[in-house]
């Protein structure tokens, strides 16, 4: 188990534990790190857009899974480190430069730039393990837990490097195996050890993941703007931009209107906060981010297309991205509070129905239907929340009578 942290200890003392507080906020260096990492994440949209097929989707999601896992790992280690420490800042900035190079290589990762992607990514992951070893030395993390998942990291990185020397399906297979082993380390192989990994600064932890979702949604706005470039700002283009922007705003609302704070409160009161944070944030948030990335590809194509019907792959990206995002929210809520959001599941299914029924419709039609579905979902959730608040005093009165 990790050593208890002394709130009176000063981080200025070499080797002293860094006090973790639930009120800790994201530091400027962490925000800079996020911006660089999101560049790598959004390069996945370029990779997917160049090959809108099921095989292309699989390759894009594999790269996204690798990049996401690296970012999530740094959230955890920074919960156990002092972001104001010059050595920690230096390590974070060096890792940011390396992941930027990885991002540059993403569009050609399965072709000529596989070696660059693999080597820079491996260096980022090794730096992460180094920061965790330092946190353990300071008493802020459990060495046994680090050693447990560190073994799977090294195995996975070895497979990633081997895959960079291969071509075609063999590279995809080796990299998929590397990702599977890397994800399995903390998920199953070292799950009991993970409980004692470190304390979780709840507010900081939840804020970091929420900020990343916002930045990814912001990048989808950029994709919409890029799609509009070269087009006259006539009524048709303005309508397409407005509808896709409305969908982006509604996706933000479904996460941040109320449930983000509920999940944070649930994490604060959890009897097993480390595992709850790992499951709900590190694993299940990947579905949310993947949904945004896939939607961004569809939104860009929708704006750039004009009035002609969207091709099936682009329309599936638009509708399927929204559905994936909603289902990610369902899984997150189920893990954090134990409730199944049936209305969100129904809305996700309705998004796929929109895809099936709009093959010959003008471009704006699927976007308008998606915006309407999300508006109905938000209205339903708002009315349900308002009804719950109205019923609360009645329940108290009945209990007192």
MOMOSUL-V904309 format. One record per run of one state. SS is the DSSP state (@ for helix, = for strand, . for the rest). FROM is the first residue (numbers start at 1). LEN is the number of residues. If there is no record, write none. Layout:
SS/FROM/LEN
SS/FROM/LEN
//
This chain:
./1/27
@/28/22
./50/4
@/54/26
./80/6
@/86/21
./107/7
@/114/24
./138/5
@/143/22
./165/3
@/168/22
./190/1
@/191/4
./195/7
@/202/27
./229/6
@/235/22
./257/2
@/259/11
./270/3
@/273/11
./284/1
@/285/21
./306/6
@/312/26
./338/4
@/342/16
./358/5
@/363/38
./401/1
//
